[in-house]
Amino acid sequence: MEKIQLMVVMAAALLPLLLGSCVLKPAATEIATPREVPAAVIAKSAWEEDWEHTLAAARKEGSVAFYTFYTDAWRTAFTEAMAKKYGIRLDVITATTGGIVQRIMTEYRNQVHYADAMLGNRRDFDVYFRPEGVVGSLDKVIVLPENSDPRVWWRGELPWLDPDTKTYFNDREYVSPSLAINTDLVKPGDIRSYSDLLNPKWKGKMTMVDPAAGGGVTTLMVMFAYGLMSWDYVEGLAKQEPVLSSDWRLTVEWTARGKYPLLIGPQKEPVLDFMKAGAPIAFSVPSEGVYLTTGAGFMLLKNSPHPNAAKVFTNFYFSKEGQTLSSRVTGYQSSRIDVPTDYLLPALTRQPDVKYVSTIDKGFRENEVEFTRRVIQIFGSLKR
């Protein structure tokens, strides 16, 4: 009996402990962590869908054909870039500007469509490509937002030569040098203004390419009449009897060697070559400013045989990456303001404090042919 009582007492003492151990504790609250949403679930924007579709179709086409007058260095740079970035072969056909016109127009009139896009100058665009309906609109081809954003282009708008039809894109608008000097013979303060070239001490001591040969010096003379100076100035410059030549490089060599201390309308490349060689020659920017030119613009041909590959190439070429590559290879400043210019001379880049007139100005284009004839007449008597 005592044992039974002892067991009851012990059980009573242990009961709370046993019950306590059986009390259910609330389960720990689990905080749900957000799961990553699969990329496929995220709705793509219209341009992303367009771009993905274009890339897939472009890779099936496999290649894109492009006409240009650029050098082998440009060809190598862009063929490698297109192959590496997109797996698309870029076939680059190089020719002179005249050769490109002849080839394009022959193919078009014979309904042969080999090329997809090209670089061509604005005169050929105005005279041949636009009137003949050879080129197509680029407006719907520009897909990447970085290319369609007007803020990345230096005029604050997409650089169309033809805003109405959008077929000629000025991806570069760069400074065309108007004057080079022999730094041993021309002191820094001697030429501050174009008017200083009319000083009698410079008579017969200037050289330039014959305006009848065309090119940059002809455009410069027209620009003098159009906006930088006046017709009186052009006639006064002719009276200074600059020595004319048909050889661009020879005029640069004459100036570098001191035969003629002043060179009007120099070609950029030979001047840079002599500068690198240590010759005493440099560009000069008079106070009235200089002119800008496009040199060439990008055009997409109608009935392109590789429309999707051409679309990819167009967007790559207009992008910051493509424009930087082109600018570094050619030495010309891009119309994009986010492309570096640290490898270019200040005299060859657009500056905020310099006045510019441009070959894409409507007034210039409307008067260029008539003004060119008059310039050639004015300087015709100087030929030797």
Secondary structure, 3 states (H helix, E strand, C coil): CHHHHHHHHHHHHHHHHHHHHHCCCCCCCCCCCCCCCCHHHCCCCHHHHHHHHHHHHHHHHCEEEEEECCCHHHHHHHHHHHHHHHCCEEEEEECCHHHHHHHHHHHHHCCCCCCCEEEECHHHHHHHHCCCCCEECCCCCCCCHHHHCHHHECCCCCCECCCCCCCCECCECEEECCEEEECCCCCCCCCCCHHHHHCHHHCCCEEEECHHHCCHHHHHHHHHHHHHCCHHHHHHHHHCCCEEECCHHHHHHHHHHCCCCEEECCCHHHHHHHHHCCCCEEECCCCCCEEEECCCEEEEECCCCCHHHHHHHHHHHHCHHHHHHHHHHHCCCECECCCCCCCCCHHHCCCCCCCEEECCCHHHHHHHHHHHHHHHHHHHCCCC
